[in-house]
Amino acid sequence: MAQEVTQVLLNAQSADGVVRKLAEDSLKQFQEQNLAGFLISLSHELANSEKPPDSRKLAGLILKNSLDAKEAARKQELVGRWVSLDPTVKTQIKSALSQTLSSVVPDARHTSAQVIAKIAAIELPQGEWPELVGSLLANMGGPQVEQPAHLKQATLETLGYVCEEVSAEILAQEQVNAILTAVVQGMNASETSNDVRLAATNALYNALDFAQTNFENDMERDYIMRVVCEATLSTDSRVRQAAFECLVSIGSTYYEKLAPYMQDIFAITSKAVKEDEEPVALQAVEFWSSICDEEIEIQEEDFTGDSEVPYFQFIKQALPALVPMLLETLTKQDEDQDQEEGAWNLAMAGGTCLGLVARAVGDDVVPLVMPYVQENVSKPDWRCREAATYAFGSILEGPSLAKLAPLVNVALNFMLSAMTDENTHVKDTTAWTLGRIFEFLHGPNVQFPVITQENLPLILAVLLESIKDTPNVAEKVCGAIYFLAQGYEESTGALSPLSPFFQNIVQALLATTDREDAGDSRLRTSAYETLNEVVRISTQDTAAIVIQLVPVIMQKLNHTLEMTVLSSDDREKQSELQALLCGVLQVIIQKLGASDATKFGIVQYADQMMTLFLRVFACRSATVHEEAMLAIGALAYATGAEFGKYMTEFYRFLEMGLQNFEEYQVCAVTVGVVGDICRALDDKVLPFCDGIMTQLLKDLSSNQLHRSVKPPIFSCFGDIALAIGEHFEKYLIYAMPMLQGAAELSAQQVIRDDELIDYNNQLRSGIFEAYSGIFQGFKSNKAELMIPYAGHILQFIETVYQDKDRDDSVMKAAIGVMGDLADTLGPSAAPLFKQAVFYKDFLDESTSSDDQQLKETAEWALSTINRITNVG
């Protein structure tokens, strides 16, 4: 096979499907029968300059895919295979790859650089391949040795990929210093090859996380910053763009070190924004957006007392020059920007940055922007009108309501008139700005309301007319109606100011979903999302209209089941529609089911809805499955014990959802629905519990299932125990070791990462919810079953109490479990509490909390414990 590998690789790219399939099967067989020989053959193919470029490129790609995969379990498997190879085999492969870096064929060099980095990611953390960095740096030459430009380029690319793949603590500081020296030298203006400068600049971007120590040193930092700033002035636009990307990253990573350089950075970013090609100018604007992000975060952390970074107010200092620079970008729109999905240009980047500036500095931005708005908003050139509207919309979040409200009150009628502008771009941006006005200056807590009973009829008349406009304008109008409705969420009493217009709004949104062009610009999705919000905030007086919606939405859902599906596009369209319609039904069920006065509106249609949901499951699309599952959860909650009649038919789909490891969101939603069903059916869920518990325990034991699903599974144990009471006894020997293991793991973890802290808090909440449900389930009968576990549970609560990273929800859950333990076990638990002295401090702290719910939970727990320990 090794001799024929070239031809097989070429055949694997053949236009003839039969030839291609045979070649792919042949490669797979070779890989399975002789992995070492397979990988050596691929590395030699890649390294051999006499082989065709196409076979070399594919060889490199297969080699890379033999070392890494997106899916964690598959990646672990591939790493294990590489680690178990004979060291001499690995040496041969690495040697061939290193040799390929000097190839004159760019694709071969590029692929080899990627593969070397993948191997480095496996071996460097294990202390293997220690000579890698040294051998790469040797390729860069020195004072007496001038290496070819293409070898230096490939080497710098490899160093960049290695820095991207491995974490900063893996490399010794001397290696980091040597890498940075080589990279910065490659970026230097004295380097004659732009390809080398580009590779070096990209490598620096990936190496910045490694440069912490170097950025602490003034001289080294000055040198790096000078080289980066010089690279932004290169004659090659690719190098300039990459250099600005480095500046953006430096702005985020080393904000506190930037003060000495800000004047120079403003000069070069300003020059790029005004004069350079758009890809370069975009990165120059992005630098200022990244500084805004940093300063917004510092202010938020200062507010909570968590900030460790000094606040330099770079944006405030740059404001007089920065705002005019950003305003200048706003007239550089693309003619078709509103029609392109994901379009991004200088005008959009400038407006986005202006919005961040407003959030960073608040009121100070307003006097700098408003003259521009007033000067341009009525000009004949559409670009000026659109830019002025965009500028106004961009500064509506950040400044105080007292500063904005008078301006918006004056501008509102003008904006409503602009919805009939002759230019679509102007209407699109005007509708977006109206949405922002309704989002930030409308609602029960707004001191200076912009929307009044007097102007609401005009606002709605304009919106309901404009929703008939082109899809991109109509989509923004839907957004405006969404925020308009949301502002009435806390309407007091049974009547909302929106009620007189409710039917017209609903009809307009339904008509929008039926438009032939509703598939453009996310219009249909936006219309349904807005319909959901309008239903969600509706009041008692419009309940009859909401009930009338049920058969209308069911009919639409039924139509999707009868659609002709001939292609993957048809299937996708059907799935998207079903997901949207199941989402609407879920909101309606929740709304009508929340009140006894309207619950009949759901009950009368429950059988038909359930039939439809079960038919939707037959389509087997993950998105649909998720939305239909959520709707069924809502239906179970609304119909209560009556839901039992659907369980026999529904159970198999419930089980499929719990087994869906790959689409883990579906699994998580299904776990939540199990909880809904337990609350609806109580002990009538018992016949299905063996299957459900078996699957939940399998889920917890699986390495394939995403970790985010595990906390809800623990919580679900509590729901099941609460529903079936003493019958949970038979699951106790399986559930408790799982809970104890998770509690111990949670207690042992040393975490410095915010994401992991959040996950650990979710995990602990899930464990406590399980314990709480189990205690309450056994309270009336068989409480003694929990005595062997009580000491461990109190120990876990003490660990959580001592953890400064615990959040409020974990505290409430932990205190609740203490109370449940005392309440369920009674005097049997008294000795444990007498030994566990920590609980008094924990509860004393909590009873003096400002959080009323936490305070009440703690007072109840304390009185319960005092009762069983005969204190007080």
C-alpha positions in Angstrom: 0.0 0.0 0.0 2.9 2.4 0.9 4.1 2.3 -2.7 0.7 3.2 -4.1 -0.2 5.9 -1.6 0.3 8.7 -4.1 -2.2 7.3 -6.6 -4.7 6.5 -3.8 -4.5 10.0 -2.5 -5.1 11.4 -6.0 -8.0 9.0 -6.5 -9.5 10.2 -3.2 -10.0 13.6 -4.9 -11.4 12.2 -8.2 -14.6 13.6 -9.7 -15.7 10.0 -10.3 -17.6 8.9 -7.2 -16.8 5.2 -7.6 -13.1 5.8 -7.9 -13.2 8.2 -4.9 -15.1 5.8 -2.7 -12.7 3.0 -3.5 -9.7 5.2 -2.6 -11.3 6.4 0.7 -12.0 2.8 1.7 -8.4 1.8 0.8 -7.0 4.6 3.0 -9.3 3.7 5.9 -8.2 0.0 5.6 -4.5 1.0 5.6 -5.0 3.2 8.7 -6.9 0.5 10.6 -4.4 -2.3 9.7 -1.1 -0.4 10.2 -1.4 3.0 11.8 2.3 3.5 12.1 2.9 2.7 8.4 0.0 4.8 7.4 1.2 7.9 9.2 4.8 7.4 8.1 3.6 7.1 4.4 1.6 10.3 4.7 4.5 12.3 6.3 6.9 11.0 3.5 4.3 11.9 0.9 4.0 15.4 2.3 7.8 15.8 2.6 8.6 14.5 -1.0 9.1 17.5 -3.4 8.7 15.1 -6.4 5.1 14.2 -5.5 2.1 16.0 -7.0 1.0 19.1 -4.9 -2.6 17.6 -4.6 -1.5 14.3 -3.1 0.9 16.2 -0.7 -1.8 18.5 0.4 -4.3 15.7 1.2 -1.6 13.7 2.9 -1.0 16.6 5.3 -4.7 17.1 5.9 -5.3 13.5 6.7 -2.2 13.5 9.0 -3.6 16.6 10.8 -7.0 14.9 11.2 -5.3 11.8 12.6 -4.1 13.9 15.6 -7.0 16.2 16.4 -10.8 16.4 16.3 -13.4 18.9 17.5 -15.4 16.3 19.5 -13.7 15.8 22.9 -14.0 12.0 23.1 -12.7 11.5 19.5 -9.8 13.9 20.2 -8.9 11.9 23.3 -8.9 8.7 21.3 -6.6 10.2 18.6 -4.2 11.5 21.2 -4.1 8.1 22.8 -3.2 6.5 19.5 -0.4 8.9 18.9 1.0 8.5 22.4 1.0 4.7 22.0 3.1 4.7 18.8 6.7 3.5 18.9 9.1 6.4 19.6 11.1 5.7 16.5 7.9 6.0 14.3 7.1 9.4 15.9 10.7 10.5 15.3 10.5 9.6 11.6 7.2 11.5 11.2 8.5 14.6 13.0 11.7 14.6 11.0 9.7 14.4 7.7 7.5 17.3 8.9 10.5 19.5 9.9 12.1 18.8 6.5 8.9 19.9 4.8 9.2 23.4 6.3 11.9 24.1 3.7 9.7 23.1 0.8 9.2 25.6 -2.0 5.5 24.6 -2.2 3.5 26.9 0.0 0.7 24.4 0.7 3.1 21.8 1.9 4.9 24.2 4.2 1.6 25.5 5.6 0.1 22.0 6.3 3.4 20.8 7.9 3.3 23.8 10.2 -0.2 22.9 11.3 0.7 19.2 11.9 3.8 20.1 13.9 1.7 22.3 16.2 -0.8 19.5 16.7 2.0 17.1 17.7 3.4 19.8 20.0 0.1 20.2 21.7 0.2 16.5 22.6 3.9 16.1 23.5 5.1 19.4 25.0 2.8 19.2 28.0 4.2 15.7 28.7 7.8 17.0 28.6 8.4 15.3 25.2 10.0 16.8 22.1 12.1 19.3 24.1 14.2 20.1 21.1 11.3 21.4 19.0 11.6 25.1 19.8 15.4 25.1 19.5 15.3 23.4 16.1 12.7 25.8 14.8 14.7 28.8 16.0 17.7 27.4 14.2 15.8 27.7 10.9 15.7 31.5 11.4 19.5 31.7 10.8 21.7 34.3 12.5 24.3 37.0 11.9 26.5 34.6 9.9 23.8 32.4 8.4 21.1 33.8 6.1 18.3 31.3 5.6 15.9 31.3 2.7 12.8 33.6 3.2 10.3 30.7 2.6 11.9 28.7 5.4 11.8 31.6 7.8 8.2 32.2 6.8 7.2 28.6 7.4 9.1 28.5 10.7 7.4 31.6 12.0 4.0 30.2 11.0 4.8 27.0 12.9 5.9 29.0 16.0 2.6 30.9 15.8 0.6 27.7 15.6 2.5 26.1 18.4 1.7 29.1 20.6 -1.9 28.8 19.6 -2.1 25.1 20.5 -0.2 25.0 23.8 -1.0 26.9 27.0 1.4 29.6 28.2 2.7 27.7 31.3 4.1 24.9 29.1 7.1 26.7 27.7 10.0 27.8 29.9 10.6 31.6 30.0 13.9 31.3 28.1 12.0 29.6 25.3 9.4 32.3 25.3 12.1 35.0 25.2 13.8 33.2 22.3 10.5 32.8 20.4 9.5 36.5 20.9 13.0 37.6 19.8 12.7 35.6 16.6 9.2 36.8 16.0 9.9 40.5 16.6 13.0 40.3 14.5 10.9 38.8 11.7 8.4 41.7 12.0 11.2 44.4 11.9 11.1 46.9 9.0 14.6 45.7 8.1 13.1 42.3 7.0 12.9 42.5 3.2 10.3 39.7 2.7 6.7 40.8 3.3 5.7 37.1 3.6 8.2 36.7 6.5 6.9 39.9 8.2 3.3 38.7 7.8 4.1 35.3 9.3 6.0 37.0 12.2 3.1 39.4 12.9 0.6 36.5 12.9 2.9 34.5 15.2 3.2 37.5 17.6 -0.7 37.6 17.7 -0.7 33.9 18.9 2.3 34.4 21.3 0.9 37.5 23.2 -0.5 35.3 26.0 3.1 34.0 26.6 4.5 37.5 26.9 3.3 38.4 30.4 6.8 38.6 31.8 8.1 40.6 28.8 5.3 43.1 29.1 6.3 43.7 32.7 9.8 44.8 31.5 9.7 48.4 30.3 12.5 48.0 27.7 11.1 44.8 26.2 7.6 46.1 26.1 8.7 49.3 24.4 10.5 47.3 21.8 7.6 45.0 21.1 5.2 48.0 20.9 7.5 49.9 18.6 7.8 47.0 16.2 4.0 46.5 16.2 3.3 50.2 15.5 5.9 50.2 12.7 4.3 47.2 11.1 1.0 49.1 10.9 2.8 51.4 8.4 4.1 48.5 6.2 3.7 48.8 2.4 1.9 45.5 2.5 -1.8 45.7 3.5 -1.7 42.2 4.8 1.0 43.1 7.3 -0.7 46.3 8.3 -4.0 44.4 9.0 -2.2 41.7 11.0 -0.3 44.4 13.0 -3.6 46.1 13.9 -5.0 42.7 15.0 -2.0 42.4 17.3 -2.8 45.9 18.7 -6.4 44.8 19.3 -5.2 41.8 21.3 -2.7 43.9 23.2 -5.5 46.3 24.1 -7.5 43.5 25.7 -4.6 41.6 27.3 -2.3 44.4 28.5 -4.7 47.3 29.0 -2.9 48.5 32.1 0.4 48.8 30.2 -0.9 51.0 27.4 -0.7 54.5 28.8 2.7 55.5 27.4 1.7 54.4 23.9 -1.9 55.8 23.5 -1.0 59.0 21.7 1.0 57.2 19.1 -1.7 54.5 18.8 -4.4 57.2 18.2 -2.3 58.7 15.4 -1.8 55.4 13.6 -5.4 54.2 14.1 -6.8 57.6 12.9 -4.6 57.5 9.8 -5.7 53.9 9.0 -9.4 54.7 9.5 -9.2 57.7 7.2 -6.8 56.5 4.5 -6.3 52.7 4.5 -8.1 49.8 2.8 -11.2 48.7 4.6 -9.9 45.4 6.1 -7.1 47.5 7.8 -9.4 50.3 8.8 -11.8 47.8 10.4 -9.0 46.5 12.7 -8.0 50.1 13.6 -11.6 50.8 14.7 -11.7 47.4 16.5 -8.7 48.6 18.7 -10.9 51.3 20.1 -13.8 48.9 20.6 -11.6 46.6 22.6 -10.5 49.5 24.8 -14.2 50.4 25.4 -14.9 46.7 26.3 -12.1 46.8 28.8 -13.2 50.1 30.4 -16.8 49.1 30.5 -15.8 45.9 32.3 -13.5 47.8 34.8 -16.4 50.2 35.6 -18.7 47.3 36.2 -16.2 45.5 38.4 -15.4 48.8 40.3 -19.2 49.0 41.0 -19.1 45.5 42.6 -15.6 46.0 44.1 -14.0 43.2 42.1 -11.7 45.2 39.8 -8.0 44.7 40.1 -7.1 46.7 37.0 -6.6 50.5 37.2 -9.1 52.6 35.2 -7.1 55.0 32.9 -10.2 56.5 31.2 -8.4 56.3 27.8 -11.8 56.7 26.0 -12.7 59.8 28.0 -9.3 61.3 27.2 -9.5 60.5 23.5 -13.2 61.6 23.2 -12.8 65.0 21.5 -10.8 63.4 18.7 -12.2 59.8 18.7 -15.9 60.7 18.3 -15.3 62.8 15.1 -13.1 60.0 13.7 -15.9 57.5 14.3 -18.6 59.8 12.9 -16.6 60.1 9.7 -16.9 56.4 9.2 -20.7 56.3 9.3 -21.1 57.6 5.7 -19.0 54.8 4.3 -22.0 52.4 3.9 -22.3 49.7 1.3 -25.2 50.1 -1.1 -26.5 46.5 -0.4 -25.4 46.2 3.3 -29.0 45.6 4.6 -29.6 42.7 2.1 -26.4 40.8 3.0 -26.5 38.3 5.9 -23.6 39.0 8.2 -22.5 42.1 6.2 -19.8 44.1 8.0 -18.2 47.3 6.8 -16.5 50.4 8.1 -19.8 52.3 8.8 -21.1 49.4 10.9 -17.8 49.0 12.8 -17.8 52.8 13.4 -21.4 52.8 14.7 -20.7 49.7 16.9 -17.7 51.4 18.4 -19.6 54.6 19.0 -22.2 52.6 20.9 -19.4 51.2 23.1 -18.0 54.7 23.6 -21.4 55.8 24.8 -21.5 52.9 27.3 -18.0 53.7 28.5 -18.3 57.5 29.0 -22.1 58.0 29.4 -23.3 61.6 29.1 -20.0 63.1 27.8 -20.6 61.5 24.4 -24.0 63.3 23.8 -22.8 66.9 23.1 -20.2 65.5 20.7 -22.7 63.5 18.6 -25.9 65.6 18.6 -24.5 68.5 16.4 -23.6 65.8 13.8 -27.1 64.3 14.0 -28.9 67.6 13.7 -26.6 68.7 10.8 -27.0 65.5 8.7 -30.5 64.1 9.5 -32.3 66.1 6.8 -29.7 66.3 4.1 -30.6 65.3 0.5 -27.9 62.6 0.4 -29.3 59.4 1.9 -25.9 58.4 3.3 -25.9 61.5 5.6 -29.5 60.8 6.7 -28.7 57.2 7.5 -25.4 58.1 9.2 -27.1 60.7 11.4 -29.9 58.2 12.5 -27.3 55.5 13.1 -25.2 57.9 15.3 -28.3 58.8 17.3 -29.4 55.2 17.8 -25.9 54.2 18.8 -25.7 56.5 21.8 -29.0 55.5 23.4 -27.4 53.0 25.8 -24.9 54.5 28.3 -25.9 58.2 28.9 -28.4 58.9 31.6 -32.2 59.0 30.9 -32.2 62.6 32.1 -29.8 63.5 29.4 -31.4 61.5 26.6 -35.2 61.9 27.3 -35.5 65.5 26.2 -33.6 64.7 23.0 -35.7 61.6 22.3 -38.9 63.4 22.9 -38.0 66.0 20.3 -36.7 63.3 17.9 -39.5 60.8 18.2 -42.0 62.4 15.7 -39.2 63.0 13.3 -38.1 59.3 13.5 -41.7 58.2 12.9 -41.9 60.4 9.8 -38.6 59.0 8.6 -40.2 55.5 8.4 -41.6 56.8 5.0 -38.2 57.9 3.7 -37.6 57.2 0.0 -34.4 55.2 0.9 -34.6 51.7 2.3 -31.3 52.1 4.3 -32.7 55.1 6.1 -35.9 53.3 7.0 -34.0 50.2 8.1 -31.8 52.3 10.5 -34.7 54.4 11.7 -36.7 51.2 12.6 -33.6 49.9 14.5 -33.3 53.3 16.3 -36.9 53.2 17.3 -36.3 49.7 18.7 -33.4 51.1 20.8 -35.6 54.0 22.0 -38.3 51.5 23.2 -35.6 49.3 24.7 -33.8 51.9 26.8 -36.3 54.7 27.3 -39.6 52.9 27.8 -40.8 50.8 30.7 -42.3 51.0 34.2 -39.0 52.0 35.8 -38.2 54.8 33.4 -38.4 58.2 35.1 -38.9 60.2 31.9 -41.3 58.0 29.7 -41.0 58.7 26.0 -44.2 56.7 25.2 -47.4 58.1 26.4 -51.1 57.4 25.9 -51.2 60.3 23.6 -48.4 59.2 21.2 -48.9 55.4 21.4 -51.7 55.2 18.7 -49.4 57.1 16.2 -46.4 54.9 17.1 -48.4 51.7 16.5 -50.0 53.1 13.3 -46.5 53.8 11.8 -45.1 50.4 12.9 -48.0 48.3 11.7 -47.8 50.1 8.3 -44.0 49.8 8.1 -44.1 46.1 8.9 -45.3 45.7 5.3 -42.1 47.2 4.0 -39.1 45.3 2.6 -38.0 42.3 4.7 -34.9 44.0 6.2 -37.0 47.0 7.3 -39.9 44.8 8.5 -37.5 42.7 10.6 -36.3 45.8 12.4 -40.0 46.9 12.9 -40.7 43.5 14.5 -37.8 44.3 16.9 -39.3 47.7 17.7 -42.7 46.1 18.5 -40.9 43.5 20.6 -39.3 46.2 22.8 -42.5 48.3 22.8 -44.4 45.3 24.2 -41.6 44.4 26.7 -41.9 47.9 28.2 -45.5 47.1 29.3 -44.4 43.8 31.0 -45.3 45.1 34.5 -48.6 46.8 33.5 -50.6 47.0 36.7 -54.2 45.6 36.8 -56.0 43.7 34.2 -55.6 46.3 31.5 -52.5 47.2 29.5 -52.1 50.3 27.4 -51.4 47.9 24.5 -54.7 46.0 24.9 -56.8 48.2 22.5 -54.2 47.5 19.8 -53.6 43.8 20.7 -55.7 42.2 18.0 -54.2 44.4 15.2 -50.7 43.7 16.4 -51.3 39.9 16.4 -52.9 40.0 13.0 -50.1 42.1 11.5 -47.4 39.7 12.9 -49.3 36.6 11.7 -49.6 38.2 8.2 -45.9 38.9 8.3 -45.1 35.3 9.0 -47.1 34.3 5.9 -45.3 36.7 3.5 -43.7 35.0 0.6 -40.4 36.8 1.4 -40.6 36.1 5.1 -37.6 33.8 4.7 -35.3 36.8 4.0 -33.5 38.8 6.7 -34.7 36.5 9.5 -38.2 38.2 9.1 -40.3 35.1 9.9 -38.2 34.2 12.9 -38.4 37.8 14.2 -42.1 38.1 13.7 -42.7 34.9 15.7 -40.3 36.0 18.4 -42.2 39.3 18.6 -45.6 37.5 18.7 -44.3 35.4 21.6 -43.4 38.6 23.5 -46.7 40.3 22.8 -48.5 37.2 24.1 -46.2 36.9 27.1 -47.0 40.4 28.3 -50.7 40.3 27.5 -53.2 40.9 30.3 -56.5 39.3 31.3 -58.6 41.5 29.0 -57.0 40.0 25.9 -57.0 36.4 27.0 -59.9 35.6 24.6 -57.7 36.6 21.6 -54.8 34.5 22.9 -57.2 31.5 23.1 -58.3 32.1 19.5 -54.6 32.0 18.5 -54.3 28.3 19.6 -56.2 26.7 16.6 -54.5 29.1 14.2 -51.0 28.1 15.3 -52.0 24.4 15.5 -53.2 24.6 11.9 -49.9 26.2 10.8 -48.0 23.4 12.6 -50.2 20.8 10.9 -49.4 22.3 7.5 -45.7 21.8 8.2 -46.3 18.1 8.8 -47.8 17.9 5.3 -45.1 19.8 3.5 -43.4 18.0 0.6 -39.8 17.4 1.7 -37.5 16.4 -1.2 -34.2 18.0 -0.2 -32.1 19.0 2.8 -33.2 22.6 2.2 -36.8 21.5 2.4 -36.1 19.6 5.6 -34.3 22.6 7.1 -37.2 24.9 6.3 -39.7 22.5 7.7 -37.7 22.1 10.9 -37.3 25.8 11.4 -41.0 26.4 11.0 -41.9 23.6 13.4 -39.5 25.0 16.0 -41.0 28.5 15.7 -44.6 27.2 15.9 -43.9 24.9 18.9 -42.2 27.9 20.5 -45.4 30.0 20.1 -47.5 27.2 21.5 -45.2 26.9 24.5 -45.6 30.6 25.3 -49.4 30.4 24.8 -49.6 27.3 27.1 -47.6 29.1 29.8 -49.6 32.2 29.5 -53.1 30.6 29.6 -52.0 27.9 32.0 -50.8 30.3 34.6 -54.3 31.4 35.6 -57.3 29.2 36.6 -59.5 31.7 34.7 -57.8 30.9 31.4 -56.5 27.4 31.8 -59.6 26.0 30.1 -58.2 27.5 26.8 -55.4 25.0 27.0 -57.3 22.0 28.4 -59.8 22.0 25.5 -57.0 21.8 22.9 -54.6 19.6 24.9 -55.3 16.3 23.0 -54.9 17.9 19.6 -51.7 19.7 20.7 -50.2 16.6 22.1 -51.0 14.7 18.9 -49.2 17.4 16.9 -46.2 17.4 19.2 -45.8 13.6 18.9 -46.0 13.9 15.1 -43.3 16.6 15.2 -41.0 14.2 17.1 -41.3 11.8 14.2 -39.4 14.4 12.1 -36.3 13.8 14.3 -34.7 17.2 13.9 -32.8 18.3 17.0 -34.1 21.9 17.0 -37.7 20.8 16.6 -37.2 18.1 19.2 -36.0 20.7 21.7 -38.9 23.1 21.0 -41.6 20.4 21.0 -40.1 19.0 24.2 -40.3 22.5 25.9 -43.9 22.9 24.7 -44.8 19.4 26.2 -43.2 20.4 29.5 -45.4 23.5 29.6 -48.4 21.4 28.7 -47.7 19.0 31.5 -47.5 21.8 34.0 -50.7 23.3 32.7 -52.8 20.1 32.6 -51.4 18.5 35.8 -52.6 15.0 36.6 -54.5 14.9 33.3 -51.2 14.7 31.5 -50.9 11.1 32.6 -53.0 9.8 29.7 -50.3 10.9 27.2 -47.4 9.2 29.0 -47.5 5.8 27.5 -47.2 7.2 23.9 -44.9 10.0 24.9 -42.5 7.9 27.0 -40.4 6.6 24.1 -39.7 10.1 22.9 -38.8 11.1 26.4 -36.3 8.2 26.5 -34.9 9.2 23.1 -34.3 12.8 24.4 -32.5 11.5 27.5 -30.3 9.3 25.3 -29.4 12.2 22.9 -25.7 12.8 24.0 -24.7 14.4 20.8 -27.3 17.2 20.8 -26.8 17.8 24.5 -29.2 20.8 24.6 -32.0 18.4 23.7 -30.9 16.1 26.5 -30.9 19.0 29.0 -34.3 20.2 27.9 -35.7 16.6 28.3 -34.3 16.4 31.8 -36.2 19.6 32.6 -39.4 18.1 31.2 -39.0 15.1 33.4 -39.1 17.6 36.3 -42.2 19.2 34.8 -43.9 15.8 34.5 -43.0 14.8 38.1 -44.6 18.0 39.4 -47.7 17.4 37.2 -48.2 13.7 38.0 -46.8 13.3 41.5 -46.8 9.5 42.3 -48.6 8.7 39.0 -45.2 9.0 37.3 -44.0 5.9 39.2 -44.6 3.3 36.4 -42.1 5.2 34.3 -39.5 5.9 36.9 -37.4 2.7 36.5 -36.7 3.6 32.8 -36.2 7.3 33.6 -33.8 6.7 36.5 -31.8 4.1 34.6 -31.3 6.6 31.7 -30.4 9.5 34.1 -27.8 7.3 35.9 -26.4 6.3 32.5 -26.2 9.9 31.5 -24.2 10.8 34.7 -21.8 7.9 34.0 -21.1 9.0 30.4 -17.9 10.8 29.4 -19.6 11.7 26.1 -22.4 13.8 27.6 -21.6 17.6 27.9 -21.0 18.5 31.6 -23.7 21.2 31.5 -26.4 18.6 31.5 -25.2 16.9 34.8 -26.4 19.6 37.3 -30.0 19.5 36.0 -29.9 15.6 36.2 -29.1 15.9 39.9 -31.9 18.4 40.4 -34.2 16.0 38.6 -33.4 13.3 41.2 -35.0 15.7 43.7 -38.0 16.2 41.5 -38.5 12.4 41.2 -38.0 11.8 44.9 -40.5 14.5 45.8 -43.1 13.0 43.4 -42.8 9.4 44.4 -41.9 9.8 48.1 -41.0 6.5 49.9 -40.9 4.7 46.5 -37.5 6.4 45.8 -36.0 4.0 48.3 -35.0 1.5 45.6 -33.0 4.2 43.7 -31.2 5.5 46.8 -28.3 3.0 46.6 -27.6 4.2 43.0 -28.3 7.9 43.4 -26.5 8.7 46.7 -23.0 7.5 45.6 -23.4 9.6 42.5 -24.4 12.6 44.6 -21.6 12.0 47.1 -19.0 11.6 44.3 -20.0 14.8 42.6 -20.0 16.7 46.0 -16.5 15.4 46.7 -15.3 16.4 43.2 -16.8 19.8 43.5 -15.2 20.3 47.0 -11.7 19.3 45.7 -11.6 21.5 42.6 -9.2 24.4 42.7 -10.7 26.8 40.2 -9.4 30.1 38.9 -11.5 30.2 35.7 -14.8 32.2 35.8 -16.6 29.7 33.6 -15.6 26.8 35.9 -16.6 28.7 39.0 -20.1 29.2 37.4 -20.3 25.5 36.5 -19.2 24.5 40.0 -22.0 26.6 41.5 -24.5 25.1 39.1 -23.3 21.6 40.1 -23.6 22.4 43.8 -27.1 23.8 43.3 -28.1 20.7 41.4 -26.8 18.4 44.2 -28.5 20.5 46.9 -31.8 20.4 45.0 -31.5 16.6 44.8 -30.9 16.3 48.6 -33.7 18.6 49.3 -36.2 16.6 47.2 -35.0 13.3 48.7 -35.3 14.6 52.3 -38.8 16.0 51.6 -39.9 12.8 49.8 -38.9 10.6 52.8 -40.2 13.0 55.4 -43.6 11.3 56.0 -42.2 7.8 55.8 -38.7 6.1 55.9 -36.8 9.2 57.0 -34.4 6.9 58.8 -33.0 5.9 55.3 -31.2 9.2 55.1 -29.4 9.0 58.5 -26.2 7.3 57.1 -25.8 10.1 54.6 -26.5 13.1 56.9 -22.9 13.5 58.1 -21.5 13.7 54.6 -24.2 16.2 53.5 -23.4 18.5 56.5 -19.7 18.2 55.7 -20.4 19.2 52.1 -22.4 22.2 53.2 -19.5 23.3 55.4 -17.1 23.1 52.4 -19.5 25.3 50.4 -19.8 27.7 53.3 -16.0 28.2 53.3 -15.8 28.7 49.6 -15.7 32.4 48.8 -16.8 31.7 45.1 -20.2 30.4 46.1 -23.1 32.4 44.7 -26.4 33.4 46.4 -28.4 30.6 44.8 -26.0 28.0 46.2 -26.2 29.6 49.6 -30.0 29.5 49.6 -30.0 25.8 48.4 -27.4 24.8 51.1 -29.4 26.5 53.9 -32.6 24.9 52.6 -31.0 21.4 52.7 -29.8 22.1 56.3 -33.4 22.9 57.2 -34.8 19.9 55.3 -32.3 17.6 57.0 -33.3 18.8 60.5 -37.0 18.8 59.6 -36.9 15.2 58.1 -34.6 13.5 60.6 -35.7 15.3 63.7 -33.9 14.6 67.0 -31.8 11.9 65.2 -29.9 14.7 63.5 -29.3 16.7 66.8 -25.9 15.1 67.6 -24.6 16.0 64.1 -25.6 19.6 64.4 -24.0 19.8 67.9 -20.7 18.7 66.3 -21.1 20.9 63.2 -20.6 24.3 64.8 -20.1 26.1 61.5 -23.9 26.1 60.9 -24.5 28.8 63.5 -22.1 31.3 61.7 -23.6 30.4 58.3 -27.1 31.0 59.4 -26.3 34.1 61.5 -24.7 35.7 58.4 -27.7 34.7 56.3 -30.4 35.9 58.7 -28.9 39.4 58.5 -28.9 39.3 54.6 -30.6 42.0 52.5 -32.0 39.2 50.3 -35.4 38.6 51.8 -35.8 35.1 50.5 -32.3 34.0 51.8 -33.1 35.6 55.2 -36.5 33.8 55.5 -34.9 30.5 54.5 -32.2 30.9 57.1 -34.6 31.9 59.8 -36.7 28.8 59.1 -33.7 26.5 59.0 -32.3 28.0 62.3 -35.7 27.6 64.1 -36.0 24.0 62.9 -32.4 23.1 64.0 -33.0 24.8 67.4 -36.2 22.8 67.8 -34.5 19.5 67.4 -31.4 20.4 69.4 -33.6 22.0 72.2 -31.9 25.4 71.9 -33.8 28.6 72.7 
